[in-house]
């Protein structure tokens, strides 16, 4: 089973504003006339959606305890079988994804 916490990590990342002393108050160069800022409503909507997603993830179990108990009982009784084809397919899929990611 592959557990990926990258989404949860990304949602918990804090973006800090630079301190007032880090900004350049003597600079007279402002945003160019050609720069486009997204409307505030879009940012608010995205922020609300991200907060809802973060709450959903925070309240979700990391694993399915019923499934773990079922597999545990199958292993103990000797009835658990591994689908080697499915395992091999998963390994190939992961290897291909890694190769595509590095290219």
PEPEHU-V13110 format. One record per residue. N is the residue number from 1. RES is the residue in one letter. SS is DSSP state (helix for helix, strand for strand, loop for the rest). Layout:
BEGIN
N RES SS
N RES SS
END
This chain:
BEGIN
1 X loop
2 X loop
3 X loop
4 X loop
5 X loop
6 X helix
7 X helix
8 X helix
9 X helix
10 X helix
11 X helix
12 X loop
13 X loop
14 X loop
15 X loop
16 X loop
17 X loop
18 X loop
19 X loop
20 X helix
21 X helix
22 X helix
23 X loop
24 X loop
25 X loop
26 X loop
27 X loop
28 X loop
29 X loop
30 X loop
31 X loop
32 X loop
33 X loop
34 X loop
35 X loop
36 X loop
37 X loop
38 X loop
39 X loop
40 X helix
41 X helix
42 X helix
43 X helix
44 X helix
45 X helix
46 X helix
47 X helix
48 X helix
49 X helix
50 X helix
51 X helix
52 X helix
53 X helix
54 X helix
55 X helix
56 X helix
57 X helix
58 X helix
59 X helix
60 X loop
61 X loop
62 X loop
63 X loop
64 X loop
65 X helix
66 X helix
67 X helix
68 X helix
69 X helix
70 X helix
71 X helix
72 X helix
73 X helix
74 X helix
75 X helix
76 X helix
77 X helix
78 X loop
79 X loop
80 X loop
81 X loop
82 X loop
83 X loop
84 X helix
85 X helix
86 X helix
87 X helix
88 X helix
89 X helix
90 X helix
91 X helix
92 X helix
93 X helix
94 X helix
95 X helix
96 X helix
97 X helix
98 X helix
99 X helix
100 X helix
101 X helix
102 X helix
103 X loop
END
